[in-house]
């Protein structure tokens, strides 16, 4: 009776993937009549299927954590028609999964065509890339039979706050990815919402060649299913637009329109768009190109207008991920917001940077008060009330592209100084050039001093990293050596870097006193966000006989440059010889270096020496967890702002590109090429080929 209507192996795989051993779940069979049953293992469920008719039905299951007391209901371990109760929101005690259901638009009560399935898979791929950049862990990937499913493991109590959080996450994704071909089902935030039971046949409409029935199944399960932290979910939810604040066009002091007209704004500034209306009164304006990077073509950037007047902006590319509607508005109408807000110091600071205004040292330093003649309005000793009233700009950060570091520290704080250390061959310079590429990717500016490499050799290494494995080839001269595939690729990388990257010309020497003055001047002129000094030993710091005092003064000078120019300074210091596991105190020179800097990092190469040293330091069990399978480990040894320490970050070295990756399979698309590639056509075959 039920032959070919369910797959026993797939059902067992589904139960093992979605639930903990013995965890309770409800299965519903929906057809001409609805049946319900509670189960806690696959074998009992499969036996219960033998007693019901699954023809012309669709089978679903609960995803979230069901109250175990529901197992006492009458449909325990069997299917009943019209039971007295089934799972409601009140029966859910927690969220186990963020359920993203991508359903191709089609006529109701029909199975999806192959073309429609392809479109759902393509959108799913883009979402996976987008969420991975945001810090999400890897999802379980499945096919419902008529669309694509992404299941991200989460751990949240079932309460109003978390229900709203999950709802906002799905709405944020829908804002960015739903279109007239594929939609994200936002109602799946509902705690008791049911999901297709993978391993059962999807039977909608008539089974035909164009609209075939398909077996639902899980196609990919991560080696380890890790929960995505709540703060990362909140980061996604925060991309939803909030209700629009009053603007200059709405304020009497500047006159103008009674209501803000987004279409007038777009037309007035020559911004090309395509208008699309869908879902809950939200209007989406798909921009022809991103306002912040014209290389980002439609449909990757959009402006959203909600029914309550809220306006939002989203570009799916990494370099624009932090941009908001306010950033768009200020780009074209710098005086758009009200006077009180514009007079606030941090808003004015952003205003000055937007207009590329270079501050003088005197402006940056501000007025220094005279201790001999104190200002009554500025007391020498500040009370808590005095401190509370001080207005300062919010801290700014540059993203490193090292996911765990950025998640823990928000990136490298501007106005601060960091030191990087590690043994020879640990990949210090490799990490630095990759950090610089990620800073450039975000369209920030970087100045680098490299005392050990010639300009040409430095460029060869950095350009290879920027190219990526799709754009390199093996050298004709040397085995296991790789070069960029063409001059055209290299020129595209050069154009992309543009005015965002500057390298010190070593022909002007290495005397730090002179270099420091020029760095300060150039940091202001080039509006630098990051300065790299590689390395301390390659600089002549001119300290006379007391080398350690000179090194201390050197770091204080860097601190001064960082503050004056609002730039992060990252420098390399080699370690002293160490017989054990390399620690912060092993950094060469004065111990003051590690005391003065705001953050400190050590890079380790995962070889036999490292394995032995870390095993002796932490114990074999912990050390295996830290460095399991990776080629390099980056350690956060000091983080003055957040208190992070002894945080070990696994990295994977890719010989072809000299890249250090966050995961073995990671591939970062830098801005000179599309960072969300066009999807290849993926045939749907009977041999269960993975459509993702």
C-alpha positions as CSV (number, residue, x, y, z in Angstrom):
1,X,0.0,0.0,0.0
2,X,2.7,2.5,1.0
3,X,5.4,1.2,-1.4
4,X,7.7,4.0,-2.7
5,X,5.8,6.5,-0.5
6,X,8.6,6.7,2.2
7,X,12.2,5.7,2.5
8,X,13.2,3.9,5.7
9,X,16.8,4.8,5.5
10,X,16.1,8.5,5.0
11,X,13.6,8.6,7.8
12,X,16.2,7.1,10.2
13,X,18.7,9.6,9.0
14,X,16.2,12.4,9.6
15,X,15.3,11.4,13.2
16,X,19.0,10.9,14.0
17,X,19.8,14.4,12.6
18,X,16.9,16.5,13.9
19,X,16.5,15.0,17.4
20,X,18.5,13.8,20.4
21,X,18.1,10.1,21.3
22,X,14.8,9.6,22.9
23,X,13.6,13.2,22.2
24,X,9.8,13.5,21.6
25,X,8.3,14.7,18.3
26,X,4.9,14.8,16.7
27,X,4.2,13.5,13.2
28,X,1.1,14.6,11.2
29,X,-0.2,13.0,8.1
30,X,-2.3,15.5,6.1
31,X,-4.6,14.5,3.3
32,X,-8.4,14.0,3.1
33,X,-8.1,13.6,6.8
34,X,-5.4,14.6,9.3
35,X,-3.7,12.0,11.6
36,X,-1.4,12.7,14.5
37,X,1.1,10.6,16.5
38,X,3.8,11.2,19.1
39,X,7.0,9.3,18.8
40,X,10.5,9.2,20.3
41,X,12.4,6.9,17.9
42,X,12.4,6.0,14.2
43,X,11.6,2.3,14.5
44,X,8.3,2.9,16.2
45,X,7.4,5.6,13.7
46,X,8.1,3.3,10.7
47,X,6.0,0.5,12.2
48,X,3.1,3.0,12.7
49,X,3.4,4.0,8.9
50,X,2.5,0.4,8.0
51,X,-0.9,0.8,9.6
52,X,-2.0,3.9,7.7
53,X,-2.6,4.8,4.0
54,X,0.0,7.4,2.9
55,X,-1.4,7.8,-0.7
56,X,-2.3,11.4,-1.6
57,X,-1.0,12.7,1.7
58,X,1.9,14.8,2.9
59,X,3.8,14.0,6.1
60,X,5.2,16.6,8.5
61,X,6.9,16.7,11.9
62,X,7.6,19.2,14.7
63,X,11.1,20.7,14.8
64,X,11.3,22.4,18.1
65,X,11.6,20.9,21.6
66,X,8.2,19.4,22.6
67,X,7.2,19.1,26.3
68,X,7.9,15.5,27.2
69,X,4.5,15.3,29.0
70,X,2.8,15.3,25.5
71,X,3.9,11.7,25.2
72,X,1.0,10.8,27.6
73,X,-1.6,11.9,25.0
74,X,-3.8,9.3,23.4
75,X,-1.8,9.1,20.1
76,X,1.3,7.8,21.8
77,X,3.3,5.6,19.4
78,X,0.4,5.5,16.9
79,X,-1.6,7.6,14.5
80,X,-5.1,8.8,15.5
81,X,-7.6,10.8,13.5
82,X,-8.9,14.0,15.1
83,X,-7.1,13.5,18.5
84,X,-8.2,15.6,21.4
85,X,-5.0,17.6,21.3
86,X,-1.9,18.1,19.1
87,X,1.2,20.2,19.6
88,X,0.5,23.9,20.2
89,X,2.9,26.8,20.9
90,X,2.3,26.2,24.7
91,X,3.7,22.7,24.3
92,X,7.0,23.9,22.9
93,X,9.7,24.5,25.6
94,X,12.5,25.6,23.4
95,X,13.8,26.3,19.8
96,X,16.2,23.7,18.4
97,X,16.3,25.0,14.8
98,X,16.0,28.2,12.8
99,X,13.9,26.8,9.9
100,X,14.4,28.6,6.6
101,X,11.9,27.3,4.0
102,X,12.5,28.5,0.4
103,X,9.4,27.8,-1.7
104,X,9.3,28.7,-5.4
105,X,6.3,30.7,-6.4
106,X,3.8,28.6,-8.4
107,X,0.1,27.9,-8.7
108,X,-1.4,26.4,-5.5
109,X,-1.7,22.7,-5.1
110,X,0.9,21.8,-7.7
111,X,4.4,20.3,-7.5
112,X,7.3,22.4,-8.4
113,X,8.9,22.1,-11.8
114,X,12.6,21.4,-12.2
115,X,13.3,25.0,-13.2
116,X,11.5,26.2,-10.1
117,X,13.5,23.9,-7.9
118,X,16.7,25.2,-9.4
119,X,15.7,28.7,-8.5
120,X,15.1,27.7,-4.8
121,X,18.5,25.9,-4.6
122,X,20.2,29.0,-6.1
123,X,18.6,31.3,-3.5
124,X,19.5,28.8,-0.7
125,X,23.2,28.9,-1.8
126,X,23.2,32.7,-1.6
127,X,21.7,32.6,1.8
128,X,24.3,30.1,3.1
129,X,27.1,32.4,1.9
130,X,25.5,35.4,3.4
131,X,24.9,33.9,6.8
132,X,28.3,32.3,6.9
133,X,29.8,35.7,6.5
134,X,27.6,37.0,9.3
135,X,29.0,34.3,11.7
136,X,26.4,31.5,11.4
137,X,27.5,27.9,11.8
138,X,26.9,25.4,9.0
139,X,23.3,24.3,8.3
140,X,21.6,21.0,7.6
141,X,20.6,21.2,4.0
142,X,17.4,19.5,2.8
143,X,14.9,19.2,0.0
144,X,11.3,19.3,0.9
145,X,10.2,17.8,-2.5
146,X,9.0,21.2,-3.7
147,X,11.7,23.6,-2.4
148,X,14.8,24.0,-0.4
149,X,15.2,23.9,3.4
150,X,18.0,25.2,5.6
151,X,18.1,24.2,9.2
152,X,20.4,26.2,11.5
153,X,20.9,24.7,15.0
154,X,20.0,27.1,17.8
155,X,19.4,26.9,21.5
156,X,16.7,29.3,22.7
157,X,14.0,29.1,25.4
158,X,10.5,29.5,24.1
159,X,9.4,32.9,25.3
160,X,8.1,36.1,23.7
161,X,11.5,37.7,23.4
162,X,12.9,34.7,21.4
163,X,9.8,34.2,19.4
164,X,10.2,37.8,18.2
165,X,13.9,37.3,17.6
166,X,13.3,34.2,15.3
167,X,10.5,36.1,13.6
168,X,12.7,39.1,12.9
169,X,15.5,36.8,11.6
170,X,13.1,35.3,9.0
171,X,11.7,38.7,8.1
172,X,15.2,40.0,7.6
173,X,16.1,37.2,5.3
174,X,12.8,37.6,3.4
175,X,13.5,41.3,2.9
176,X,16.9,40.5,1.3
177,X,16.1,37.3,-0.6
178,X,12.4,36.9,-1.3
179,X,11.5,37.9,-4.9
180,X,8.8,37.1,-7.5
181,X,10.3,33.6,-8.1
182,X,11.3,32.3,-4.6
183,X,9.9,33.3,-1.2
184,X,11.0,32.6,2.3
185,X,8.1,31.5,4.5
186,X,8.2,34.0,7.5
187,X,5.5,32.2,9.4
188,X,7.9,29.5,10.4
189,X,8.9,31.5,13.5
190,X,5.8,29.9,15.1
191,X,7.3,27.5,17.7
192,X,4.9,24.6,16.9
193,X,5.3,25.0,13.2
194,X,5.6,21.7,11.4
195,X,8.2,20.8,8.7
196,X,8.3,18.2,6.0
197,X,9.3,14.8,7.4
198,X,12.3,14.0,5.2
199,X,12.2,10.6,3.8
200,X,8.5,10.9,2.8
201,X,7.1,11.6,-0.7
202,X,5.9,15.1,-1.5
203,X,2.5,14.7,-3.1
204,X,0.9,17.9,-4.3
205,X,-1.5,18.1,-7.2
206,X,-1.1,15.5,-10.0
207,X,2.1,13.6,-10.5
208,X,3.3,14.5,-14.0
209,X,6.5,14.8,-16.0
210,X,6.5,18.6,-15.6
211,X,5.3,18.6,-12.0
212,X,6.6,15.4,-10.5
213,X,6.3,14.0,-7.0
214,X,9.7,13.9,-5.3
215,X,11.1,12.2,-2.2
216,X,12.0,14.7,0.5
217,X,15.5,14.1,2.0
218,X,18.4,15.6,3.8
219,X,21.3,16.2,1.4
220,X,24.0,17.5,3.6
221,X,24.8,17.3,7.4
222,X,27.8,19.1,8.8
223,X,30.4,16.9,10.5
224,X,29.5,18.6,13.7
225,X,26.2,20.4,14.1
226,X,27.1,23.5,16.1
227,X,24.5,26.0,17.5
228,X,24.7,29.5,16.2
229,X,24.9,31.9,19.2
230,X,22.0,34.2,20.1
231,X,24.1,37.3,19.5
232,X,24.6,36.2,15.9
233,X,20.9,35.7,15.4
234,X,20.4,39.2,16.9
235,X,22.9,40.6,14.4
236,X,20.7,39.2,11.6
237,X,17.5,40.5,13.2
238,X,19.0,43.9,13.6
239,X,19.2,44.3,9.8
240,X,15.4,44.8,9.8
241,X,14.6,48.5,9.2
242,X,13.1,50.3,12.2
243,X,10.4,52.9,11.9
244,X,11.9,56.0,10.2
245,X,13.0,58.9,12.4
246,X,12.0,62.5,11.5
247,X,14.0,63.8,8.7
248,X,14.9,67.3,7.4
249,X,12.2,66.9,4.7
250,X,9.7,66.4,7.5
251,X,11.0,69.2,9.9
252,X,9.6,72.7,9.8
253,X,13.1,74.2,10.0
254,X,14.0,72.9,6.6
255,X,10.5,72.8,5.0
256,X,9.7,70.2,2.4
257,X,7.3,67.3,2.1
258,X,4.8,66.1,4.7
259,X,5.8,62.5,4.0
260,X,9.1,61.1,2.7
261,X,8.7,59.9,-0.9
262,X,11.3,57.3,-1.6
263,X,10.6,57.2,-5.4
264,X,11.1,61.0,-5.6
265,X,14.4,60.5,-3.7
266,X,15.6,57.8,-6.1
267,X,14.6,59.6,-9.2
268,X,16.1,63.0,-8.0
269,X,19.4,61.3,-7.5
270,X,19.4,59.2,-10.7
271,X,19.3,55.9,-8.8
272,X,18.0,53.2,-11.1
273,X,15.6,50.7,-9.6
274,X,12.9,48.1,-10.1
275,X,9.8,48.3,-7.8
276,X,8.4,45.1,-6.4
277,X,5.4,44.8,-4.0
278,X,5.0,41.7,-1.8
279,X,4.3,40.5,1.7
280,X,2.6,42.5,4.4
281,X,2.6,45.7,2.4
282,X,6.4,45.8,2.1
283,X,7.7,47.5,-1.1
284,X,11.1,46.5,-2.3
285,X,13.1,48.7,-4.6
286,X,15.8,46.5,-6.3
287,X,18.6,48.9,-7.2
288,X,20.4,48.6,-10.5
289,X,23.7,48.9,-8.6
290,X,24.7,49.4,-5.0
291,X,25.3,53.1,-4.0
292,X,28.5,52.1,-2.2
293,X,30.0,49.9,-4.9
294,X,28.8,50.0,-8.5
295,X,30.3,46.5,-9.1
296,X,27.4,45.1,-7.0
297,X,24.7,44.8,-9.6
298,X,21.0,44.0,-9.2
299,X,19.4,42.1,-7.5
300,X,22.0,42.3,-4.7
301,X,21.1,45.6,-3.2
302,X,17.6,46.9,-2.3
303,X,15.7,49.5,-0.4
304,X,12.7,48.4,1.6
305,X,9.7,50.5,2.6
306,X,7.4,48.9,5.2
307,X,3.7,49.8,5.6
308,X,4.5,51.6,8.9
309,X,6.9,54.0,7.1
310,X,10.1,52.1,8.1
311,X,12.9,52.3,5.5
312,X,15.7,49.9,5.2
313,X,18.7,49.2,3.0
314,X,20.6,45.9,2.4
315,X,23.4,44.9,0.1
316,X,24.3,41.2,0.1
317,X,28.0,41.8,-0.5
318,X,30.4,41.5,2.4
319,X,31.9,45.0,2.0
320,X,28.5,46.7,2.3
321,X,27.0,44.5,5.0
322,X,27.2,47.2,7.7
323,X,25.5,49.9,5.5
324,X,22.1,51.2,6.5
325,X,19.4,53.4,5.0
326,X,20.8,56.3,6.9
327,X,24.2,55.8,5.2
328,X,22.4,55.9,1.8
329,X,20.5,59.0,2.6
330,X,23.5,60.9,4.0
331,X,25.5,60.0,0.8
332,X,23.0,62.0,-1.3
333,X,21.5,64.4,1.2
334,X,24.1,65.2,3.9
335,X,21.7,67.5,5.8
336,X,18.8,65.1,5.9
337,X,18.5,64.6,9.6
338,X,17.4,66.9,12.4
339,X,19.5,69.6,13.9
340,X,19.9,68.0,17.3
341,X,21.2,64.8,15.8
342,X,23.5,66.6,13.4
343,X,25.0,68.6,16.2
344,X,26.0,65.5,18.1
345,X,29.7,65.0,18.0
346,X,29.8,61.4,16.6
347,X,27.4,62.3,13.8
348,X,29.6,65.3,12.8
349,X,32.6,63.0,12.9
350,X,31.0,60.7,10.4
351,X,30.0,63.7,8.3
352,X,33.6,64.9,8.1
353,X,34.8,61.5,7.1
354,X,32.0,61.2,4.5
355,X,33.3,64.5,2.9
356,X,36.9,63.3,3.0
357,X,38.0,66.1,5.2
358,X,41.5,65.7,6.6
359,X,41.8,66.9,10.2
360,X,45.0,68.7,11.4
361,X,46.9,67.4,14.3
362,X,45.7,70.4,16.4
363,X,42.1,69.5,15.7
364,X,42.6,65.9,16.6
365,X,44.5,66.6,19.8
366,X,41.9,69.2,20.9
367,X,42.6,71.9,23.5
368,X,45.0,70.8,26.3
369,X,44.0,72.4,29.6
370,X,46.5,74.2,31.8
371,X,47.0,72.5,35.2
372,X,48.2,75.7,36.7
373,X,45.0,77.6,35.7
374,X,42.2,75.1,35.8
375,X,39.0,75.8,33.8
376,X,36.0,76.0,36.1
377,X,33.9,74.3,33.4
378,X,36.4,71.5,33.2
379,X,37.3,70.3,36.7
380,X,40.5,68.4,37.3
381,X,38.6,65.6,39.1
382,X,35.5,64.3,37.4
383,X,32.4,63.0,39.2
384,X,30.3,60.1,37.8
385,X,27.8,62.7,36.6
386,X,30.6,64.6,34.8
387,X,31.8,61.5,33.1
388,X,28.2,60.5,32.1
389,X,27.7,63.9,30.4
390,X,30.9,63.6,28.2
391,X,30.0,62.9,24.6
392,X,32.4,60.8,22.6
393,X,32.1,59.0,19.3
394,X,31.4,55.3,19.4
395,X,34.3,53.0,19.0
396,X,35.1,52.0,15.4
397,X,36.5,48.8,14.2
398,X,38.1,47.3,11.1
399,X,37.1,43.7,10.3
400,X,40.0,41.2,10.0
401,X,38.1,38.5,8.2
402,X,39.1,36.0,10.9
403,X,35.6,35.1,11.9
404,X,36.2,34.1,15.6
405,X,38.4,37.2,16.2
406,X,35.8,39.5,14.7
407,X,33.1,37.8,16.7
408,X,35.0,38.1,20.0
409,X,36.6,41.5,19.5
410,X,34.4,43.1,16.9
411,X,37.6,43.5,14.8
412,X,40.6,45.8,15.4
413,X,39.6,48.9,17.3
414,X,40.6,52.2,15.8
415,X,42.7,54.3,18.1
416,X,44.4,51.2,19.5
417,X,47.6,49.3,19.0
418,X,48.2,45.5,18.7
419,X,51.2,43.3,18.5
420,X,51.5,40.0,16.6
421,X,54.1,37.4,17.3
422,X,55.1,33.9,16.4
423,X,58.0,31.6,15.5
424,X,59.6,31.8,12.1
425,X,57.4,30.2,9.5
426,X,54.2,30.5,11.6
427,X,52.5,32.6,8.9
428,X,52.7,36.1,10.5
429,X,53.1,37.9,7.2
430,X,50.5,35.7,5.6
431,X,47.9,36.7,8.2
432,X,48.8,40.4,7.9
433,X,48.4,40.6,4.1
434,X,45.1,38.7,4.4
435,X,43.8,41.1,7.1
436,X,44.8,44.0,4.8
437,X,42.8,42.4,1.9
438,X,39.7,42.1,4.2
439,X,40.1,45.7,5.3
440,X,40.3,46.8,1.6
441,X,37.3,44.6,0.9
442,X,35.3,46.8,3.4
443,X,36.6,49.8,1.4
444,X,38.8,51.0,4.3
445,X,42.3,52.2,3.8
446,X,45.6,50.6,4.9
447,X,49.2,51.7,5.0
448,X,51.9,49.0,5.3
449,X,55.6,49.0,6.1
450,X,57.3,45.7,5.2
451,X,61.0,45.9,6.0
452,X,61.9,42.3,5.0
453,X,60.3,42.0,1.6
454,X,60.9,44.0,-1.5
455,X,57.9,45.8,-3.0
456,X,57.6,43.3,-5.9
457,X,57.8,40.2,-3.6
458,X,55.3,41.7,-1.2
459,X,52.9,42.3,-4.1
460,X,53.3,38.8,-5.6
461,X,52.2,37.3,-2.3
462,X,49.3,39.7,-1.7
463,X,48.0,39.6,-5.2
464,X,47.9,35.8,-5.2
465,X,45.8,35.9,-2.0
466,X,43.5,38.4,-3.6
467,X,43.1,36.2,-6.7
468,X,41.8,33.1,-5.1
469,X,42.1,29.5,-6.3
470,X,39.7,30.0,-9.3
471,X,42.2,32.5,-10.7
472,X,45.6,31.0,-10.2
473,X,47.6,28.4,-12.2
474,X,50.7,26.3,-11.6
475,X,53.9,28.0,-12.6
476,X,55.7,26.7,-15.7
477,X,59.1,27.3,-14.0
478,X,58.7,25.7,-10.6
479,X,56.7,22.7,-9.4
480,X,54.1,23.3,-6.7
481,X,54.5,27.1,-7.3
482,X,51.4,29.1,-8.4
483,X,50.9,32.4,-10.2
484,X,47.9,34.5,-11.2
485,X,46.2,33.2,-14.3
486,X,46.4,36.3,-16.4
487,X,47.5,39.9,-16.6
488,X,43.8,40.9,-16.9
489,X,43.1,39.3,-13.4
490,X,46.0,41.2,-11.9
491,X,44.9,44.5,-13.4
492,X,41.4,44.0,-12.0
493,X,42.9,43.4,-8.5
494,X,45.0,46.6,-8.9
495,X,41.9,48.6,-9.9
496,X,39.9,47.2,-7.0
497,X,42.6,48.1,-4.5
498,X,42.8,51.6,-6.0
499,X,43.3,54.3,-3.3
500,X,42.8,51.9,-0.4
501,X,46.3,50.3,-0.2
502,X,49.6,52.0,0.3
503,X,53.1,50.4,0.8
504,X,56.1,52.1,2.2
505,X,58.9,52.5,-0.3
506,X,61.9,50.9,1.4
507,X,64.3,53.1,-0.6
508,X,63.5,55.8,1.9
509,X,65.1,53.8,4.7
510,X,63.9,52.3,8.0
511,X,64.6,55.0,10.6
512,X,61.5,54.9,12.7
513,X,61.7,58.5,14.0
514,X,61.4,59.9,10.5
515,X,59.0,57.1,9.4
516,X,56.7,57.8,12.3
517,X,56.3,61.5,11.4
518,X,55.5,60.6,7.8
519,X,53.2,57.8,8.8
520,X,51.2,60.3,11.0
521,X,51.0,62.8,8.1
522,X,50.1,60.1,5.5
523,X,47.6,58.4,7.8
524,X,45.7,61.7,7.8
525,X,46.2,62.4,4.2
526,X,45.1,58.9,3.0
527,X,42.4,58.6,5.8
528,X,43.9,55.4,6.9
529,X,42.0,52.9,9.1
530,X,44.9,50.4,9.6
531,X,48.7,50.7,9.7
532,X,50.8,47.6,9.5
533,X,54.4,47.5,10.6
534,X,56.2,44.2,9.7
535,X,58.3,44.1,11.8
536,X,60.0,45.6,14.9
537,X,63.4,44.1,14.1
538,X,63.4,45.6,10.6
539,X,63.1,49.1,12.0
540,X,65.9,51.3,13.2
541,X,64.3,52.8,16.4
542,X,67.4,54.8,17.3
543,X,67.3,54.2,21.0
544,X,71.0,54.6,21.8
545,X,72.5,52.0,24.2
546,X,69.2,51.2,26.1
547,X,67.5,49.0,23.5
548,X,64.5,48.1,25.8
549,X,63.8,51.7,26.7
550,X,63.8,52.6,23.0
551,X,61.3,49.8,22.3
552,X,59.1,51.1,25.0
553,X,59.2,54.5,23.5
554,X,58.5,53.0,20.1
555,X,55.3,51.5,21.3
556,X,54.2,54.7,23.0
557,X,54.8,56.5,19.7
558,X,52.6,54.0,18.0
559,X,49.9,54.6,20.6
560,X,50.1,58.4,19.9
561,X,49.8,57.9,16.2
562,X,46.8,55.6,16.7
563,X,45.0,58.1,18.9
564,X,45.9,61.2,16.8
565,X,44.9,59.6,13.5
566,X,42.0,57.4,14.7
567,X,43.7,54.4,13.1
568,X,44.5,50.9,14.4
569,X,48.3,50.1,14.4
570,X,49.3,46.5,14.2
571,X,53.0,45.6,14.4
572,X,55.1,42.4,14.5
573,X,57.5,41.5,17.2
574,X,59.5,38.3,17.1
575,X,59.6,36.1,20.2
576,X,62.6,35.3,22.3
577,X,63.9,31.7,22.2
578,X,61.5,29.6,24.2
579,X,61.8,25.9,25.2
580,X,58.1,25.5,25.9
581,X,54.7,26.7,24.6
582,X,55.1,30.3,23.2
583,X,53.4,32.8,25.5
584,X,52.9,36.5,25.6
585,X,55.9,37.1,27.9
586,X,58.1,35.5,25.3
587,X,57.7,38.5,22.9
588,X,61.2,39.9,22.4
589,X,62.3,43.2,23.9
590,X,61.0,44.9,26.9
591,X,58.1,43.3,28.9
592,X,56.5,46.8,28.5
593,X,55.5,45.9,24.9
594,X,52.9,43.4,26.1
595,X,51.8,45.8,28.9
596,X,51.3,48.9,26.7
597,X,49.5,47.4,23.7
598,X,45.8,47.1,23.7
599,X,45.7,43.6,22.2
600,X,48.2,40.9,21.4
601,X,48.1,37.8,19.2
602,X,50.4,34.8,18.7
603,X,50.4,32.7,15.5
604,X,51.4,29.0,15.8
605,X,52.2,26.5,13.1
606,X,50.5,23.2,13.8
607,X,53.5,20.9,13.5
608,X,55.1,18.3,15.8
609,X,56.9,20.9,17.9
610,X,53.6,22.8,18.5
611,X,51.7,19.6,19.3
612,X,54.3,18.6,21.9
613,X,54.4,22.1,23.4
614,X,50.7,22.7,23.6
615,X,50.1,19.1,25.0
616,X,52.5,19.8,27.8
617,X,50.9,23.2,28.5
618,X,47.2,22.3,28.2
619,X,47.1,18.5,28.3
620,X,46.6,16.1,25.4
621,X,42.8,16.1,25.4
622,X,42.4,19.9,25.3
623,X,45.2,20.4,22.8
624,X,43.6,17.9,20.3
625,X,40.4,19.9,20.5
626,X,42.2,23.2,19.8
627,X,44.3,22.1,16.8
628,X,42.4,19.2,15.3
629,X,43.1,19.1,11.6
630,X,44.1,22.7,11.0
631,X,47.5,23.9,9.7
632,X,47.8,27.1,11.9
633,X,46.4,28.4,15.1
634,X,46.0,32.1,16.0
635,X,45.8,32.9,19.6
636,X,44.2,35.9,21.2
637,X,46.5,36.5,24.2
638,X,45.3,39.9,25.3
639,X,42.2,42.0,24.5
640,X,42.0,45.0,26.8
641,X,38.5,46.1,25.7
642,X,36.6,42.8,26.0
643,X,38.9,40.7,28.2
644,X,39.3,37.9,25.7
645,X,42.4,35.7,26.3
646,X,43.6,32.2,25.7
647,X,41.2,32.0,22.7
648,X,42.6,29.6,20.1
649,X,41.4,30.1,16.4
650,X,42.0,27.2,14.0
651,X,43.0,28.3,10.4
652,X,43.7,26.3,7.3
653,X,46.5,27.2,4.9
654,X,45.9,26.9,1.1
655,X,49.2,26.6,-0.8
656,X,47.8,27.6,-4.2
657,X,46.8,31.1,-2.9
658,X,48.8,31.5,0.3
659,X,45.4,32.1,2.0
660,X,44.6,31.2,5.6
661,X,41.0,30.2,5.8
662,X,38.5,30.0,8.6
663,X,37.3,26.6,7.4
664,X,38.8,24.0,5.2
665,X,36.3,24.7,2.4
666,X,36.1,28.5,2.8
667,X,36.3,30.6,-0.4
668,X,36.2,34.4,-0.1
669,X,35.3,36.4,-3.2
670,X,37.0,39.8,-3.0
671,X,35.4,42.8,-4.5
672,X,37.3,42.7,-7.9
673,X,35.1,39.6,-8.7
674,X,31.5,38.9,-7.7
675,X,31.5,37.6,-4.1
676,X,28.2,35.9,-4.7
677,X,28.8,34.0,-7.9
678,X,26.2,33.1,-10.5
679,X,24.8,29.6,-9.8
680,X,25.5,26.8,-12.2
681,X,22.7,24.8,-13.6
682,X,22.2,21.8,-11.4
683,X,20.3,18.8,-12.9
684,X,17.8,17.0,-10.8
685,X,18.5,13.3,-11.4
686,X,17.3,10.1,-9.9
687,X,20.7,9.3,-8.4
688,X,20.1,11.8,-5.6
689,X,22.8,14.3,-6.6
690,X,23.2,17.0,-4.0
691,X,21.5,20.2,-5.4
692,X,23.4,22.4,-3.1
